Amino acid sequence: MARKIQVSFTERQWELISQLKGEFGDTDAEIIRSIVLSWLAEKSFISTVVKKRINDSMEDNK
């Protein structure tokens, strides 16, 4: 299930985001989604969540 949210950017922020068109996606939504996922991966949030799920799953199987 996809969820929609509304976000606001300053003109300068949008200029930076617009420069990523074609590199991070072709539509505004693809670009923003890619930026968010890249940031989460960079900050290790994604790997931390996956590791926790694996550990929880292993604990449940004991």
C-alpha positions in Angstrom: 0.0 0.0 0.0 1.4 3.4 -1.0 0.9 6.4 1.2 1.0 10.0 0.0 2.3 12.9 2.0 2.7 16.5 1.3 6.1 18.2 1.9 7.3 21.7 1.4 10.7 22.8 0.2 12.3 26.2 -0.1 13.1 27.5 -3.5 16.8 26.7 -3.0 16.1 23.2 -1.8 13.9 22.6 -4.8 16.7 23.8 -7.1 19.0 21.2 -5.6 16.4 18.5 -5.9 15.6 19.4 -9.5 19.2 18.9 -10.4 18.9 15.2 -9.6 16.3 14.6 -12.2 17.4 11.7 -14.3 20.0 10.6 -11.7 17.6 9.7 -8.9 14.5 9.3 -11.0 12.4 10.9 -13.6 9.5 12.2 -11.6 9.4 14.4 -8.5 8.1 11.5 -6.4 10.8 9.1 -7.6 13.5 11.7 -6.8 12.2 12.4 -3.3 11.7 8.7 -2.6 15.3 7.9 -3.7 16.7 10.7 -1.6 14.9 9.5 1.5 15.9 5.9 1.0 19.5 6.9 0.3 19.6 8.9 3.5 18.1 6.1 5.5 20.7 3.7 4.1 23.6 6.2 4.7 22.5 6.5 8.4 22.3 2.7 8.7 18.6 2.8 9.6 17.8 0.3 7.0 20.5 -2.2 7.9 19.7 -1.7 11.6 16.0 -2.6 11.1 16.8 -5.6 8.9 19.3 -6.9 11.5 16.8 -6.4 14.3 14.1 -8.4 12.3 16.6 -11.2 11.7 17.6 -11.3 15.3 13.9 -11.2 16.4 13.1 -14.0 14.0 15.9 -16.1 15.3 14.8 -15.6 18.9 11.2 -16.6 17.9 12.5 -19.8 16.3 14.4 -20.9 19.5 
